[in-house]
Amino acid sequence: ELRKKYGNPVVVMNLVKRKEKRRHESLLHDQFLKAINYLNQFLPPSEHIAYLSFDVARCNKASTVSSNVLTKLEEIGFKAVQAHGWFQ
């Protein structure tokens, strides 16, 4: 189990598209969020699964040289590591 191995919080990152002209991936996005919410209802608040949604395609379209996808993912990863307290 992830909690035993890594501790809390368990962070789930959804990289599926959120918005698109024809709903394909966004259907998965919605169901994934529902699944996380369903699981969280059985967990105490201190053990809730942290859910992050990041639309890579959208970020890539909006990116500039100073703000690209990898930079954003690095920021998110850094915050997750800080939340766990690893390497501190």
MDTraj code that builds the backbone (N, CA, C; nanometers):
import mdtraj as md
import numpy as np

residues = "GLU LEU ARG LYS LYS TYR GLY ASN PRO VAL VAL VAL MET ASN LEU VAL LYS ARG LYS GLU LYS ARG ARG HIS GLU SER LEU LEU HIS ASP GLN PHE LEU LYS ALA ILE ASN TYR LEU ASN GLN PHE LEU PRO PRO SER GLU HIS ILE ALA TYR LEU SER PHE ASP VAL ALA ARG CYS ASN LYS ALA SER THR VAL SER SER ASN VAL LEU THR LYS LEU GLU GLU ILE GLY PHE LYS ALA VAL GLN ALA HIS GLY TRP PHE GLN".split()
xyz = np.array([
    [0.0842, -0.1182, 0.0000],
    [0.0000, 0.0000, 0.0000],
    [0.0888, 0.1247, 0.0000],
    [0.0475, 0.2257, -0.0736],
    [0.1263, 0.3487, -0.0870],
    [0.1483, 0.4183, 0.0463],
    [0.0485, 0.4179, 0.1309],
    [0.0609, 0.4870, 0.2600],
    [0.1695, 0.4242, 0.3465],
    [0.1760, 0.2925, 0.3478],
    [0.2772, 0.2238, 0.4289],
    [0.4173, 0.2522, 0.3760],
    [0.4294, 0.2537, 0.2454],
    [0.5612, 0.2714, 0.1853],
    [0.6090, 0.4161, 0.1896],
    [0.5192, 0.5108, 0.1589],
    [0.5605, 0.6502, 0.1437],
    [0.5025, 0.7452, 0.2471],
    [0.3973, 0.7060, 0.3170],
    [0.3337, 0.7957, 0.4138],
    [0.2311, 0.8866, 0.3481],
    [0.1770, 0.9768, 0.4277],
    [0.0758, 1.0715, 0.3794],
    [0.1402, 1.2053, 0.3495],
    [0.0879, 1.2827, 0.2614],
    [-0.0291, 1.2582, 0.1791],
    [0.0066, 1.1787, 0.0541],
    [-0.0889, 1.0991, 0.0074],
    [-0.0759, 1.0356, -0.1231],
    [-0.1222, 1.1404, -0.2237],
    [-0.0385, 1.1698, -0.3205],
    [-0.0703, 1.2722, -0.4198],
    [-0.0930, 1.2040, -0.5547],
    [-0.2098, 1.2269, -0.6120],
    [-0.2447, 1.1720, -0.7427],
    [-0.2464, 1.2877, -0.8413],
    [-0.1758, 1.2700, -0.9514],
    [-0.1710, 1.3756, -1.0516],
    [-0.2348, 1.3261, -1.1807],
    [-0.3369, 1.3957, -1.2235],
    [-0.4098, 1.3612, -1.3445],
    [-0.3566, 1.4474, -1.4590],
    [-0.3007, 1.3829, -1.5599],
    [-0.2427, 1.4547, -1.6737],
    [-0.3323, 1.4513, -1.7971],
    [-0.4562, 1.4103, -1.7791],
    [-0.5510, 1.3985, -1.8896],
    [-0.6085, 1.5358, -1.9230],
    [-0.6359, 1.5577, -2.0512],
    [-0.6932, 1.6857, -2.0954],
    [-0.8245, 1.7139, -2.0238],
    [-0.8428, 1.8398, -1.9858],
    [-0.9670, 1.8799, -1.9196],
    [-1.0687, 1.9348, -2.0173],
    [-1.0219, 2.0093, -2.1153],
    [-1.1135, 2.0730, -2.2101],
    [-1.0706, 2.0400, -2.3515],
    [-1.1677, 1.9989, -2.4301],
    [-1.1422, 1.9691, -2.5706],
    [-1.2720, 1.9845, -2.6475],
    [-1.2600, 2.0025, -2.7773],
    [-1.3792, 2.0244, -2.8595],
    [-1.4713, 1.9031, -2.8562],
    [-1.4146, 1.7863, -2.8770],
    [-1.4914, 1.6620, -2.8677],
    [-1.4455, 1.5904, -2.7417],
    [-1.5393, 1.5607, -2.6556],
    [-1.5027, 1.5020, -2.5266],
    [-1.4581, 1.3562, -2.5422],
    [-1.3295, 1.3357, -2.5256],
    [-1.2732, 1.2014, -2.5235],
    [-1.1961, 1.1855, -2.3930],
    [-1.0807, 1.2501, -2.3870],
    [-0.9986, 1.2431, -2.2666],
    [-1.0666, 1.3106, -2.1484],
    [-1.1398, 1.4166, -2.1732],
    [-1.2035, 1.4885, -2.0623],
    [-1.3066, 1.4017, -1.9903],
    [-1.3638, 1.3034, -2.0591],
    [-1.4534, 1.2080, -1.9924],
    [-1.3763, 1.1277, -1.8882],
    [-1.2555, 1.0875, -1.9235],
    [-1.1704, 1.0159, -1.8280],
    [-1.1340, 1.1050, -1.7104],
    [-1.1058, 1.2312, -1.7409],
    [-1.0715, 1.3271, -1.6360],
    [-1.1821, 1.3341, -1.5317],
    [-1.3052, 1.3481, -1.5763],
    [-1.4193, 1.3602, -1.4848],
    [-1.4375, 1.2338, -1.4013],
    [-1.4236, 1.1175, -1.4640],
    [-1.4416, 0.9913, -1.3919],
    [-1.3289, 0.9672, -1.2916],
    [-1.2090, 1.0087, -1.3271],
    [-1.0954, 0.9943, -1.2368],
    [-1.1168, 1.0786, -1.1111],
    [-1.1640, 1.2003, -1.1294],
    [-1.1931, 1.2871, -1.0159],
    [-1.3025, 1.2267, -0.9284],
    [-1.4056, 1.1716, -0.9901],
    [-1.5126, 1.1069, -0.9133],
    [-1.4587, 0.9892, -0.8323],
    [-1.3673, 0.9131, -0.8906],
    [-1.3092, 0.7981, -0.8213],
    [-1.2294, 0.8422, -0.6988],
    [-1.1523, 0.9488, -0.7121],
    [-1.0745, 0.9995, -0.5984],
    [-1.1682, 1.0503, -0.4897],
    [-1.2713, 1.1232, -0.5277],
    [-1.3692, 1.1721, -0.4300],
    [-1.4390, 1.0563, -0.3598],
    [-1.4691, 0.9515, -0.4335],
    [-1.5324, 0.8331, -0.3756],
    [-1.4411, 0.7698, -0.2707],
    [-1.3144, 0.7516, -0.3040],
    [-1.2198, 0.6921, -0.2092],
    [-1.2008, 0.7799, -0.0865],
    [-1.1961, 0.9106, -0.1063],
    [-1.1746, 1.0027, 0.0055],
    [-1.2874, 1.0000, 0.1073],
    [-1.4078, 0.9632, 0.0661],
    [-1.5188, 0.9621, 0.1610],
    [-1.5011, 0.8537, 0.2676],
    [-1.4157, 0.7548, 0.2422],
    [-1.3914, 0.6476, 0.3377],
    [-1.2660, 0.6706, 0.4216],
    [-1.1969, 0.7789, 0.3954],
    [-1.0720, 0.8083, 0.4660],
    [-1.0905, 0.9256, 0.5608],
    [-1.0182, 0.9243, 0.6728],
    [-1.0218, 1.0429, 0.7588],
    [-0.9582, 1.1608, 0.6852],
    [-1.0003, 1.2823, 0.7162],
    [-0.9469, 1.4000, 0.6448],
    [-0.7942, 1.4072, 0.6414],
    [-0.7292, 1.3616, 0.7464],
    [-0.5828, 1.3681, 0.7496],
    [-0.5178, 1.2720, 0.6501],
    [-0.5952, 1.1757, 0.5992],
    [-0.5411, 1.0771, 0.5060],
    [-0.6009, 1.0878, 0.3660],
    [-0.6718, 1.1959, 0.3385],
    [-0.7320, 1.2123, 0.2058],
    [-0.6257, 1.2112, 0.0969],
    [-0.6644, 1.1586, -0.0167],
    [-0.5776, 1.1565, -0.1340],
    [-0.5788, 1.2966, -0.1946],
    [-0.4606, 1.3539, -0.2088],
    [-0.4498, 1.4872, -0.2694],
    [-0.4574, 1.4707, -0.4211],
    [-0.5475, 1.5436, -0.4831],
    [-0.5716, 1.5315, -0.6270],
    [-0.5263, 1.6581, -0.6975],
    [-0.4412, 1.6407, -0.7966],
    [-0.3952, 1.7527, -0.8785],
    [-0.4263, 1.7226, -1.0243],
    [-0.4785, 1.8199, -1.0927],
    [-0.5076, 1.8052, -1.2344],
    [-0.4182, 1.9011, -1.3115],
    [-0.3506, 1.8491, -1.4116],
    [-0.2601, 1.9314, -1.4911],
    [-0.2762, 1.8943, -1.6376],
    [-0.3287, 1.9848, -1.7152],
    [-0.3514, 1.9627, -1.8579],
    [-0.2239, 2.0010, -1.9330],
    [-0.1460, 1.9008, -1.9684],
    [-0.0170, 1.9227, -2.0337],
    [-0.0343, 1.9934, -2.1680],
    [-0.1313, 1.9506, -2.2464],
    [-0.1521, 2.0103, -2.3789],
    [-0.1869, 2.1580, -2.3677],
    [-0.2737, 2.1907, -2.2750],
    [-0.3140, 2.3308, -2.2569],
    [-0.1960, 2.4159, -2.2093],
    [-0.1192, 2.3626, -2.1157],
    [-0.0022, 2.4353, -2.0660],
    [0.0995, 2.4548, -2.1779],
    [0.1163, 2.3535, -2.2603],
    [0.2114, 2.3619, -2.3708],
    [0.1707, 2.4690, -2.4713],
    [0.0411, 2.4816, -2.4976],
    [-0.0074, 2.5848, -2.5902],
    [0.0133, 2.7247, -2.5336],
    [-0.0034, 2.7381, -2.4034],
    [0.0064, 2.8687, -2.3394],
    [0.1489, 2.9027, -2.2972],
    [0.2415, 2.8103, -2.3179],
    [0.3778, 2.8281, -2.2680],
    [0.4540, 2.9370, -2.3408],
    [0.5391, 2.9997, -2.2640],
    [0.6393, 3.0907, -2.3181],
    [0.7742, 3.0287, -2.2855],
    [0.8792, 3.0927, -2.3265],
    [1.0127, 3.0390, -2.2996],
    [1.0370, 3.0276, -2.1499],
    [0.9906, 3.1245, -2.0729],
    [1.0154, 3.1243, -1.9290],
    [0.9165, 3.0377, -1.8514],
    [0.8113, 2.9926, -1.9164],
    [0.7091, 2.9151, -1.8465],
    [0.6664, 2.7968, -1.9324],
    [0.7429, 2.6878, -1.9269],
    [0.7066, 2.5726, -2.0079],
    [0.6522, 2.4597, -1.9207],
    [0.6137, 2.3519, -1.9839],
    [0.5511, 2.2397, -1.9145],
    [0.6439, 2.1808, -1.8092],
    [0.7687, 2.1586, -1.8456],
    [0.8616, 2.0984, -1.7499],
    [0.8841, 2.1863, -1.6281],
    [0.8872, 2.3165, -1.6476],
    [0.9024, 2.4082, -1.5349],
    [0.7830, 2.3966, -1.4410],
    [0.6634, 2.3922, -1.4970],
    [0.5422, 2.3789, -1.4149],
    [0.5408, 2.2457, -1.3404],
    [0.5779, 2.1373, -1.4097],
    [0.5815, 2.0063, -1.3448],
    [0.6868, 2.0016, -1.2343],
    [0.7978, 2.0700, -1.2563],
    [0.9013, 2.0770, -1.1534],
    [0.8485, 2.1479, -1.0288],
    [0.7750, 2.2557, -1.0473],
    [0.7157, 2.3281, -0.9343],
    [0.6193, 2.2384, -0.8571],
    [0.5365, 2.1655, -0.9295],
    [0.4395, 2.0766, -0.8660],
    [0.5116, 1.9655, -0.7897],
    [0.6129, 1.9076, -0.8516],
    [0.6906, 1.8024, -0.7862],
    [0.7601, 1.8520, -0.6612],
    [0.8146, 1.9712, -0.6668],
    [0.8820, 2.0294, -0.5510],
    [0.7844, 2.0471, -0.4350],
    [0.6640, 2.0945, -0.4648],
    [0.5627, 2.1119, -0.3599],
    [0.5212, 1.9777, -0.2994],
    [0.5127, 1.8739, -0.3827],
    [0.4774, 1.7408, -0.3323],
    [0.5863, 1.6872, -0.2402],
    [0.7113, 1.7062, -0.2780],
    [0.8230, 1.6621, -0.1941],
    [0.8230, 1.7388, -0.0623],
    [0.7953, 1.8674, -0.0671],
    [0.7871, 1.9470, 0.0556],
    [0.6745, 1.8986, 0.1462],
    [0.5612, 1.8630, 0.0882],
    [0.4470, 1.8157, 0.1670],
    [0.4815, 1.6871, 0.2413],
    [0.5642, 1.6029, 0.1807],
    [0.6050, 1.4780, 0.2446],
    [0.7159, 1.4998, 0.3462],
    [0.7917, 1.6056, 0.3285],
    [0.9033, 1.6310, 0.4184],
    [1.0281, 1.5518, 0.3816],
    [1.0320, 1.4966, 0.2614],
    [1.1498, 1.4220, 0.2180],
    [1.2663, 1.5174, 0.1951],
    [1.3858, 1.4684, 0.2147],
    [1.5097, 1.5411, 0.1867],
    [1.5227, 1.6698, 0.2675],
    [1.4614, 1.6727, 0.3824],
    [1.4723, 1.7937, 0.4656],
    [1.5462, 1.7630, 0.5930],
])
top = md.Topology()
chain = top.add_chain()
for i, resn in enumerate(residues, 1):
    res = top.add_residue(resn, chain, resSeq=i)
    for name in ("N", "CA", "C"):
        top.add_atom(name, md.element.get_by_symbol(name[0]), res)
traj = md.Trajectory(xyz[None], top)
